[in-house]
Amino acid sequence: MRDVAIVSFAQYAVAHTEHDEVEMLVPVITEVIERSGIPKKEIGFTVSGSCDYLGGRPFSFVMALDAVGAWPPISESHVEMDGAWALYEAWVRLQHGDIDSALVYAFGRSSQGDLRDVMVTQLDPYVLAPLAPDWISLAALQARAMLDAGLCTERDMAAIAARSRRDATANPAAHVKGDARVEDLLKNRYVVSPLRVHDCPPVSDGVAAAVLVAGDRARKVCKRPAWIRGIDHRIEPHSLGVRDLTRSPSTSLAAKKAGVHGRKVDLAEIHAPFTHQEIIVRDALGLEGGVAINPSGGSVGAPDRRM
């Protein structure tokens, strides 16, 4: 396998923007390419991740290509998924050996629609979707299962929210101001019991981009490349009724395949939109005490808060 590293990264995130996808992407794409030390015309592969449901129109990723520039013709791909999946495709593409650099970017304008309705369009159309559950209610079912099983308390969840907000104040991209005490958070209203306002993710618009470079060229263009030493992807069963909602076997398996399960880790950035989900993912990864979790503030510490 070829050694592959991330040599540059850039992002943009706000609670709501009037800019379209191209206007959001252009400065981020420009910045990440300039930081990479790789001329734009020499980037061998471009892949993006986004969701047309968020944009409310089909093939919205095609318009976003204007921010990259598709002429002269480029080798390009798109995944109707998140940026992590796009990054995985770029890593696989670099393993082919015929190119040594790739641009990855992801974007979304979640503030345009009502996520409580939009997110559930991904549910099984025959069994789950007709029940018309919203995404926060589904997360609340999971949180209730966690509480009933004694795996966490509402205070534990509030502590995660307080820590995330505190860490986010040091993150310029988060735009979260001020601190939050656990006692104060426990006075917040319930959105769907047992989830309070602080347990749920804010709705934000944003872009993230990275440049991946393989082998010796990564060492030439970057003093301290972030080498990808392990990578794996898994998914849980689609139907909620066929698995234990308090566990994430797919995360455990992915961690083992990537070589990090139960090993010493200094810090971990976990995508956990709801506070109780951080506990599930943390346990699935086998993270022990002393690990810095989501020093960026994570999903809970993203810009603004709109329920």
N, C-alpha and C positions, 0 to 999 in steps of 0.2 A: 504494500500500500504506500502511496505517496504521502509525504508529510505536507499538510495544508495548514495555513495559518490565516487568521484575521489580521490584516495590517492597518485597517482604518475603519472607523465607525462614526456615524453622525445620526442625529435624531431631531425631531421637532414634535412638540406635543402641547396642545392647548385645550381648554374646556370646549371651545366652539370657535370655528373659523368660517369666515365668509369666502375664503379662497377655495377654488376648485382643486381637484387632485393634482393637476399639472402645476399649479401655482404653489402648492405645498411641497411638491417633490423637487422642483428645479433647484432651490438653494441647497437642499440636503444632498441631492445627487452631485451637484457641483463640488460641495465641500468634501464629501467622502472620496471622490476621485482625486481631488487635489491633494488630500492628505495621504493617499495611498502611494504616491510616487510612480503610479502607472499611467502613462498617457491614455486618454480616453479611447483613442483609435486602436490601442493594443490590448484592450480588455477582450478576452476570448469568448466570454459567455455572459449573458445577462438573464437573470430570472427574478420574477416578482411574485409576491403573495398578496392576495386581497380577496374580498368577499363582495360579490355583486349585490347581495342582499342589503349590505350596508349602504351602498351607493343608490340602490333603488332602480337600477337600470342594467340591462344585460351588456356584457362585454365592456364594462367601464375601464378594465385594465388596458384596453386598446388605446383609449384616449390618453391614459397615463404615460404611454410610451413616448409621447411628445416631449416629456421631460428628459428622456434619455437620448432621443434622437435615433431614429431607425434608418437613417440614410447617411452615408452608404450602408447597405444592408448589414445587419448584425445577426449573430446567432442568439436567439431569444426564446424564453419559455415563460409560462405563467402557471401558477397553481392557485386554484380556488380554495385557499387555505391560508394559514398564518405564515409569518416570516421565518419561523423555525423550520417549517417544511420546505420552504424555498431555499433556505440555507443548506438543508440536507441534499436537495437536488444539485445545488452548485458543487457541494463536496464530492458527490458521486461523479459529476461531469468532469471534475478535475482529476479524478482517478483514471480517466481514459488515457491521459498522457499526451494528448495532442495540443492542449492549451495549458497555460500556467497561471491564468488569472480569471476571476469572475466577479461580477457586480451583483449583489443581492439587495433587493429593497422590498419593503412592505408598507402598506398605507391603508387608512380607513377613516371615514367620516361618520362615526357612530352617532353624533349629535343630530343628524338629519332625520332620524326616525325614532320610533318607540322600541327600544331594545327588548322590552318585556314581551312584545309581540313578535319582533323580527327574529330573535334568537331561536324561537321554538319551531320555526319553519324547517329546521334540520331534524326534527323528530320523525319517528316512523309515521308515515301518513295514514296507516290503517288502524293502528292500535292506540298510539299515544296522542297524535295531533288532534283527533276528534274530541279528546277530553279538554282541549284548549287550556293547558296549563301554561303559565308564563314562566320565564327562566328563573326569576327570583323565588317563586313558589317551589320549583323543582329543587333549587339549592336549599331552600328551607326544609324540605323533606330530608335531605341529606344531613343538614345540621341537626335536626331533631333526632335522627338515628345516632349521630355522634354523641349527643347529650345523653340519650337514653342508655347508650352502651357504656357510659362513664368515661369516654375517651377525651372529653374536654368539658369545660364549663363556659357559661356566657362571659365570665370574668377572663378566662383564658383568651377568648375571642377578642374581647375589648383590649386586652394587653397587646395583642398582635396589631390591632388598628392603631393604638397609641404609639407603638414602636415604629410602625410604618410611616405615620405622619411625621414623627420626630426625625426619622432618617431622611424623609423627603424634603425637609426644610433645607438640607444641605445640597440638594440636587436641583440645579438651575432649571432642568427640564420639567420638574414636577409642578412648580408654581403653587405649592401648598405652603401656607403661611401659619406660623404659630404652633404651639405644642398642644397636646391633648392628654388629660389625665384619665386613667381608667375609671375612676369614680364618676367623673363628669360624663364619660361616654355611656356608662350604664344607665344614665338618665334619658338617653335618646329614645325616640319613639321606635316602635317596631314597624318595619315595612311589611314583612310577613314573618310572624313568630316562628322560630326564635331569632330571626335576623333583624337587627336594628340597622339604622341608617349607616352607621360606621362599619358594619359588617359587609356591606355591599359595595361593589366597585363603582367609581364615578364613570360618567359617560364622557369620553374625550375624543378629540380628533388628533391624528398624528401620523408621522412617517418615521421609519427607521431604515438605515441603509448600511451595508458593510461591503468591503472588498476582500475577497479571499485570494491568496496567492500560494502557489505550490513551491516546495523545495528551496533550492538555493536562491531563487529570485526573491522570495520572501525575506530572506536574510539580507539581501542587498538593498531593498527598498525600505526596510524598517529595522530600527535598532533593537526593538523588543517585540517581535511578532507574538501574537497570542495563538499558540499552536493548538490545534484540535486533536487531543490525544485519545478521545473516545466519542462515539456518536451512535445513537440508536433511536429507533422510533417504534412505538406500539400503540394499540388502541383498545379501549374497553369494549365489551359487548354493547350493542346499540340499545337493547331493551333494558329499561331500568329494573325490571322484575327478575332478571336472571343473574344478578350479582349483588354482592354485599356493598352497599353504598358507603360504608365506613372505611373501605380499603381500596387501594389502587394497585392491583397485581401487575397491570401493564407498566406502571412506573417502576415497580421493583424489578421487573424483567429487563426493562430498558437500561436501568442503572447497572444491573449485573453485566449486561452485554457491553455497555460502554466502559466497564471497569471501575466504577466508582462506588458501588453499593457497599456500605459498611467500612469504607476506607477513610482515612483522615482527609478531611476537606476543610479548607480555611474559610471559604465563603460560598454561598449558594444563592443564586438568583432563581426564584421559584415563581412560575406563573400560577398564581392562586387568586382568582378574582374575588372570592369570598374568604373571610378570615378563617373559617373552619377548614377550608380546603388546604391551607398552608400546613396544617397539622397532618392531614392525610398524606400529602406529598412528602413532607419531612420524614414521616415514619416509613413511607414506602422506599425512600432513598437510603434509609438506615443512617441518617445524620445524627450525630451525638452532640452532647452539650458543648458549648464553646464555639460552635459554627456561626459565623455572621450570616444571617439570612436576610435577603433582600435589602442590602445596604442602600440601594437606590430609592427605597420606599415602596417598590413593587407596584402591583396593580391597585392596591388600596390607597397608595399615596400618589396616584395619578392626578392630573389637573382637575380642580373643581369637583363638585359633587351634585349630580342631577339624578333624582329618583323618579 
